[in-house]
Amino acid sequence: MSEVEFSMSTDGVDWAGLRAALVTDRFDNGRTPEQYRRSHENSHAVVFGRVGDGYVANGRILSDGVCNAYLVDIWTAAPYRRRGVGREVVRRLLATVPGQHVALFTDDMTAFYATLGFRAQAGGMSRIVGRWLDDGRG
Ligand SMILES: CC(C)(COP(=O)(O)OP(=O)(O)OC[C@H]1O[C@@H](n2cnc3c(N)ncnc32)[C@H](O)[C@@H]1OP(=O)(O)O)[C@@H](O)C(=O)NCCC(=O)NCCS
């Protein structure tokens, strides 16, 4: 983890490079580089982990700034896992939302989030409005 450089700014981010790293790691969800830029710039806080020019970690948190927040895009590149990088990404994001209720969805990483104090909560529901990633802008 010591070689990973963390940043919480979107300034100068190579969105195509981030997308390429996520595609390589099969953690891309169909966004274009421009959609990656918008989704990060519209987030409450973001974290990028780099080694040299390459992206090896990422995460975002959405928040209303008062009571509710939502963790998304939490990712550590496969060769850098189990070194505390993901924990550091989440720690930095949670530090921006004191006093708030933080939710997330995960299919198979419950063990990771459990180490960070999250507990499964029944009653979650979700849906997509229209077609995934289609905001009508063409
Ligand atoms: C989930 C993810 C971000 C974890 O990142 P990471 O950098 O490996 O996590 P850390 O090294 O900080 O792990 C902290 C602790 O969480 C637990 N943990 C992490 N990954 C785990 C796994 N695959 N299985 C079980 N426990 C795990 C361990 O207790 C670990 O501490 P330890 O290594 O000392 O035992 C990473 O596996 C990942 O990017 N996965 C693919 C994308 C993904 O599924 N993201 C989550 C979407 S909701």
The ligand as an ORCA input file, in Angstrom:
! r2SCAN-3c Opt
* xyz 0 1
  C     -13.614     -5.179     -2.301
  C     -12.229     -4.588     -2.570
  C     -12.378     -3.108     -2.878
  C     -11.356     -4.772     -1.328
  O     -10.146     -4.059     -1.567
  P      -8.779     -4.448     -0.844
  O      -7.818     -3.353     -1.126
  O      -8.367     -5.820     -1.210
  O      -9.226     -4.446      0.673
  P      -8.309     -4.375      1.990
  O      -6.960     -4.967      1.723
  O      -8.331     -2.986      2.521
  O      -9.128     -5.357      2.947
  C      -9.425     -5.010      4.301
  C     -10.023     -6.229      4.963
  O     -11.272     -6.574      4.361
  C     -11.395     -7.999      4.308
  N     -11.413     -8.434      2.901
  C     -10.982     -7.764      1.817
  N     -11.201     -8.484      0.694
  C     -11.764     -9.638      1.093
  C     -12.205    -10.794      0.387
  N     -12.098    -10.903     -0.953
  N     -12.730    -11.823      1.110
  C     -12.847    -11.741      2.458
  N     -12.434    -10.657      3.189
  C     -11.906     -9.626      2.498
  C     -10.188     -8.572      5.042
  O     -10.502     -8.714      6.403
  C      -9.163     -7.479      4.833
  O      -8.154     -7.475      5.824
  P      -6.946     -8.572      5.726
  O      -6.437     -8.565      4.319
  O      -5.956     -8.038      6.715
  O      -7.558     -9.890      6.106
  C     -11.538     -5.345     -3.740
  O     -11.559     -6.743     -3.478
  C     -12.173     -5.096     -5.084
  O     -11.916     -4.083     -5.701
  N     -12.982     -6.059     -5.553
  C     -13.608     -5.962     -6.879
  C     -14.572     -4.802     -6.944
  C     -15.660     -4.918     -5.913
  O     -16.294     -5.970     -5.758
  N     -15.875     -3.815     -5.197
  C     -16.927     -3.710     -4.219
  C     -18.196     -3.349     -4.903
  S     -19.511     -3.169     -3.736
*
